[in-house]
Amino acid sequence: MSIADFLRSVPTHASYWWMLGFFAFYPVLSAITWVTTGLHFYLRRERERNAGEDSDQPPPLTRYPKATVLIPAYCEEKVIADTLACATHLDYPDYEVVVVADASTDVTIEAIRPFVESGRVRLIAKRRNEGKAMAMNDAPPCIRGDIGLVMDADAAPDPTVLRWMAPHFESARVAGVTGNPRVHNRETFLAQLQMVEFTSIVSLLRRAQRVWGRILTMSGVVGAFRTSALIDVGRYSPEMATEDIDMTWKLQRAFYDVRYEPHALVWMRVPHSLRGLIVQRKRWALGLAQVLRRNADLNLSWRMRRMLPVYLESVLSILWAYCFVLLTGFWIASYAYGIPPVGVSPIPNWWGMTIGTLCLTQLLTGVLLDARYDPSILRHFPTAVTYPIIYWMLMSLITVYATPIGLFGRLRTGAITQWKPER
């Protein structure tokens, strides 16, 4: 059979039409689901508070639990001083700042030393580089906080971040609270696109998942945990590419509650080059696939049924990425051979415009919800028009590449050093 005959035969198979239907309907249904449930979270849990309380002020506590701001660091000489300057000036009555320096090869230790000598920071200086997960695993015996706020070494927390997170831990079931990361470095178009993504995809999806009952990940850039719960589930897994996703699922599998607090802001740095973004997203896709593989038994457990929506949504998003890449490749090959494929048009049609419109509606909803925390996000929304075209394809290609490695590759028993690829 020639290539041309093969291209003509593909649309005659039922699998092609199943793929085409899934490719067309999944983004529509998911956008509607995320927007409606995200708005439900905003109206019921974010906007409304008890009568007489200011929704823009943290709820008062009669007792503030001791907290530790835990900052794992590796080769952070350019940014660690700025991070510590912010971390040591939080509006919280009882907290400490602890840095775990993972055998950095630069002058990170020297940059931390003035904060240590002034008594504002405690330092755990490791002699052997073992990776971010092991750095955080070494910390619990050395910290004093009942609550640990894990933060990246290049991030800047809002002064009220702990005041917003601490009230959640009054519930004994709560083991973790993830905050609302905001993009700090906005100079490039790629960074602005990520800023819209974190607002319209990450924040909105976390709102939606809290309505479902479970969330996908407690972000490593800003996440607070109950120290006793972290120890109870066995601490972080150094063999996993994304220790934060894995820890979130471990806590929820142990029937702890993990929440999202949109008022808990931290200003982070995102990759400003295409190479840095690809390296980061390959690790994210690999880590998600590893977590899905490790938790495949969820489908057989009725007790874990509240995790199923998150699991199913993750699986469907991966399948959609494969459909996107395979169908696009087939369509390109078909047009190259002068064989217009059935069910697709090179000119945007009604259904394509529907998908694009719903995608932009989802992005706009997320931007409007987060504009109260970051008003400047509104002027960067026009970059979102490239999201359904360029960004989807890039992320889909990365997912198609990394997922099989995570699902079928061998998990390393030794520690993996996972740090941000660039500053």
N, C-alpha and C positions, 0 to 999 in steps of 0.2 A: 504494500500500500504506500502510495506517495504521500508526501507531506500535505499536498493540497487535498487529496482524498480524505486524509485523516481529519483535517480542519473542517471539511464539509460534514463528516460523520459525527463529530462531537455533539452538535445541537440535536441530533436525533436520539440521544440517550436521555433517560429520565433523570440521571444524576446531574446533568447540566442544568436542567430546569429547576431541580431542587436547590442547587447552588445559587442560581440566579434569583430564585425567590427569597432565599435566606439573605443573600447579599442586599436585596432591595428592601426587605421588611425589617430586618434586625435594627438598623440605625434609626428607623422611624419609631419602632416600639420602644427602644431603649431611651431615645430622646424624650418621648412623652412620659415614660416612667420616671426618669431622672428629674425632669422639670416638675412634675406634679408632686412627687414625694419630697423633693428638695424644698418646694414652696410650703408643703405641709409642715416640715421641720421648722421652717422660718416662722410660720404663723403660730404654731403651737408651742415651740420650745425656745425660739430665739427672740422673737419680738415681744411676746407676752411674758410678763413676770407677775409676781404677786402685787396686789393693789397697793399703791403708794410707793413702790420701789422704782428707782431710775434704771431702765434697762441698759443704760450705758455705763453703769457703775457696778463693780463686782459685789456680789451678795456678801453681807457681813457674816463673820463667824464668831462664835463665843470662844472658840479655842483654835488657834492656828497651829497645825502640826509642824514639827520640825521638817525642813526641806533641804535637799542637797541639789545644787545645780552641778550636774556631772558632764564634763566636757572631755571626750576622748580626742587626742590630738596626735597627728603625725606630720612632721615637716610643715608647720603652720607659721613660720617665722614672720610672714608678711601680714597676717591677719589676727593672730592670737591676742595681741595687745588690745586691739580695738574691741574684740569680743569680750575680753575680761573687764575692760573699762565699763561696758554695758552690764555685764553679768553681776558685777559687784555693786551696782546701784539700783537694785530692784526694790520695789515698794512692797516689802514683805517683812514681817517682824522677826522671823526666826529662820534663818537659812545660812548655808555655807556654800562655798564654791570649791569644787574639787576638779583638778585637771589630771587626766591619766595620759602622760606623755609616752607614746609607744616607740621608744628607742629611735627618736628622730635623728636624722643624719645632718640636719641644719642647726641653726641656733635657736630653735624653739624654746629650749630650756632657759636660755639667757633672756629671752623675751618675757618669759613667765616669772623669772626670779624676782623682779621688783615687787610684783603683787604678793609673792610668798613672803618676802622680807617685811612687807608692811602689815602682814597678818590678815590680808583680805582673801587669800587663796591658799588652799592646801594642794600639794603636788605629789602625785604618785609617779615616780620616774622609773619606767621599765628599762631593763638592760637588753632585753631581747624583743625584737619586733615580731608580734604574733597576730596583728590584725585588729580591726575595730571591735569585733565581737569579744575577743579575749580581753581586750583592754577594759571593756565594760564588765566582763565577768570578774575581773580582778578587783573591782571597786567596792562591791557591797560590804565586805568585811571591814573596810576602811572608812565608810561614810557613816554619818550620824542621823541622816534624815529618814523619817518614816516614808516620805515621798521623795522620789528621785526624778529630777527634770533632766532628761538627756538632751543635749544640744550639740549641734555641729560647731566645730572650732572656728568657722568663718561666718557665724550668724550673730545677729544682734537682737536680743529679746526686748520686747516692750516692757517697761517697768512694772506693769500690772499683771504680767503673765502668770505668776504664781497665785495671785489673788483670785484670778478667774478659774484656775485649775483646782486649787485646794478644796473648794466646796463640794466638788464631785465625790471626793474621797470620804465624805461623811457617810455615804452608803457603803456598807461592809462588802458588798458584791463588786464594787468598782476596783479594778486593778490597774487600769490605764486610762489616760486621757490624752488624745492627740490634739495639737493646736492648729493654728491657721498660718501656714508659712506664706510670706509675702516676698516677692522678688525685689532685691535691692539694686543690683546692677542692671540698668535698663537702657544702656547706651546703644546696643545693637538691635537690629530687627529680630534676630533669632532670640535674644533675651526677652524682647517685648512679646514675642509669640508664646514663649514659655510662661510669661506673666499671665497672659490671657488663659493659657492652659491650666495653670494652677488655680486660677480663680473659677473658671467655668467648668473644668473637668474634675479636678481633685477635690476642691471644696464642695462643689455641688454634689458630687457622688458620695462624699462622706455624710452630708446631710441626708441624702436619700437612704444610704445604708443604715443610718441610725434609726430611721423609720422601719426598715426591714427587721432590725434587731441586732445585727452584727456588722462590723466594718472590715474592710479588706486589710488595712494597715494602719498602725500607729506610727506616724512618720518619724524617722530617725533624726530629722532636723529639729523637731520640737515635740517631744512626747514625755509625759510624766507617768511614772509607774509607782505602785505600792511596793516597797522594797521586799516585804515578806512574800508577796505573790510572785515576784520575780524569782526568788529563791525556791518557792514551792514548785514551780513548773520546770525547774532545772536550768535556769539562766539562759543566756543566748547560745545559739548553735553556730560555732565558728565554721562549720563545713558548708553553711548555706550562703549563697551569694548575696541575699538580702536578709540580714538578720532581723530587721524591723518587721517585715511581713511575717516571718516565721514566728517571732515572739508574739505578735498580735494573735495569730491563730492558736498558739500554745495556750495563751491565757484564756481565750474564749472556749477552747476545747475543755479546759478545766472548769468551765462554767463561771468564770469571772466575767464581769462586764467591762467593755472598753467603750469609751464615749468620745464625742467630738465637741470641742469648745471653740467656736469661731472667734470669740473675743480674745483668745490667747494667741497673741501675735508674735511672730519672730521674723526678722528681716534676713533673708538668706541670699547667697550668691549662686547663680545658675551658670552652667557652661555657656561661654560666649562664642565658642567656635563650633562648627559642625562636627568636627572630629570628637571634641569633648562631649557633645550631646550624644553622639552615637555610642561612645564607650559607656556612658552612664546608662542609656536606655537598654543596651545589650545586657548589662548587669541586672537591671530591673526585670526584663523579660525572662532572663535565665532564673532569677530568684523566684519569680511567680510560678514558673513551671515546676521548680523544685518543690515549692510549697504544695502545689496541686498534687504532685506525685506523692508526697509524704502524707497527705490527708485524703487520699483516694477512698479510704474506708468510710468517709462521711456518708457516702451514698447508701451504706448498709445499716446505718444507725438512726433509729427514730429519736434517740436522745439528742442527737446532733442536728436535728431538723432545722434549727434556726440558722445554722451555718450554710445550709443548702442554697439559699438565694445568692449568697456571695460566691460560693463555689461555682454554681451554675452560670452566673453572669460572667465570671472569669473565663470559664471554658468557652462560652458562646463568643466572647470577644476575641479569643484566640482563633476559633473556627472562622469568624468573620474576616479576620486578617488573612487567613489562608485563601478564603474565597476571593477576597479583593485582589490578592497578588496573582492567583491562578487565572481568574477570569480576565484581568487586565492583560496578562501575558498572552492569553489566547486571543483576545480581541486585537492586540497589536500584531500578532502573527497573521491573523486572518486578513486584516487590512493590507498587510505587507504583500500577501499573495493575491490581493484583489478579490477576496471572498468576504463580503460584508456579513458578519455573524448575525444570527437570529437573536432578537431580543435586546439589541443594543444599538445606539446611534452615536456617532462621533459628535453630534451637536446636542447640547443639553436639552433633554425632553422634559415632559411634565413631571415624571416621577423623579428624575434626577434633580430637578429644581425643588421638588418637595423635600427630598433628603437634605439638600443644601440649606433650604429655608429652616427646617427643623433643627439642623445642626447649629445654625447661627442663632436661632431662638434659644437653644440650650446655652450657648456661649453668652448671649446677652443676659439671660436669667442669672447665671452665675456672677457676671460682672455687676449687675444691679444689686444682688444680695451682698456682695463684698464691698461695694462702693462706700458703705458707711464706715468701713475700717481703712479703706485705701481709696480716697476720692479721686486720685489721679489716674486710677485704672480706666476710667471712662474715656479719656482721650486716646488711650491706646487700643480701644476696641476695634477700630478699622483694620488692624492687622489680622483680625479673626477671619476675614474673607478668604485668606489663603489657607486656613486650617483644614477645611474639608478636602482640599485638592492636594496640596503639597505635603502637609504634615501627616495626614492619614496614611499616605503611601509610604513615607519614610518610616513611620512607626510600625506599619504592617510588615515591611521588609525586614525590619529588625526582629519582630516577633516571629516571623517565619524562620529566620535563621537561628534564633536562640532557643526557641521552645523545645525542639528535639533534643538539644544538649541537656536541658534541664530535666526532661522527662525520662530520657534513656541513658544519659551519661552517668558515669560513676561518681558518686559523692566522695569528695576527698575527706579522709579521716583526720588529716592535719588541719591546722588553722589556715585560713585564707586571708591575706592582707587586702582589705577592701577600703580604699580611701578615694576621695574625689580626684579625678584625673587631672584637673587643672584649677588654677586660681585666677 
